[in-house]
Amino acid sequence: MKQIIWSSEDRLDDNARERYQEFQREVQDDNTYIVSEEEWADEVYGYLDDERHNLNKHIDGVIMVFADLGLWYGRRQGYQILGSNIADILHSQCDEAEWYGDGYNIRGRMIHHDGTNYVLYRIAKDRDEAERIAAKIYSGEIDEEGFRRRTRSLYPYVADVYGWKTRNRKKSA
């Protein structure tokens, strides 16, 4: 089940925009007020700042990103080493973005003029381990499955903030 943290697609939510416009009409006592595209985008992106505040939590370890990048010359894999604050995941230079939990992991989808980037956020033990994993991603020695095996999930930390249920994996006998 996809649990949305934040999505730029909210800009396309006509019902939310209408509720915002009605609220502004009441506040301004102006029944002719119409929310502009720019104002609505500012409002939606203000929610992203709220989520950064919600996720302003430090974790033990270093957050890493494994990315399946959509580039003009095809799909490539990449990585990024972020730091130890969960809020660091909520940054993108793409035109559209969303971050969500899939029940096991925290993921993102970023759309830009050349394609779509799909990202997976996980935790490495420390900076040195993150650098070793990054080198293996860069050289093509590991894929997403190998990345997941070498890191631990960020999902329980984010689930704790939002009150999401976590799935317990069966322990090996």
Number of C-alpha atoms within 10 A of each C-alpha: 8 11 14 14 19 21 19 18 11 17 16 12 10 10 10 14 19 13 11 16 19 17 12 16 16 12 9 11 10 11 11 9 13 14 16 10 11 9 11 18 16 13 14 20 17 12 15 19 14 12 15 20 12 14 20 15 15 14 14 11 19 22 27 27 23 23 23 19 21 19 14 9 7 9 14 12 19 18 21 15 19 18 20 21 17 22 19 15 21 17 12 13 9 14 10 15 21 21 23 20 21 13 16 16 18 26 24 23 20 21 18 14 11 12 14 18 21 18 23 24 26 23 26 26 14 14 17 11 16 25 15 12 23 22 14 16 20 14 11 12 11 18 16 15 8 13 21 18 10 16 20 17 18 22 23 20 18 21 18 11 12 13 10 15 11 13 10 7 7 6 5 4 3
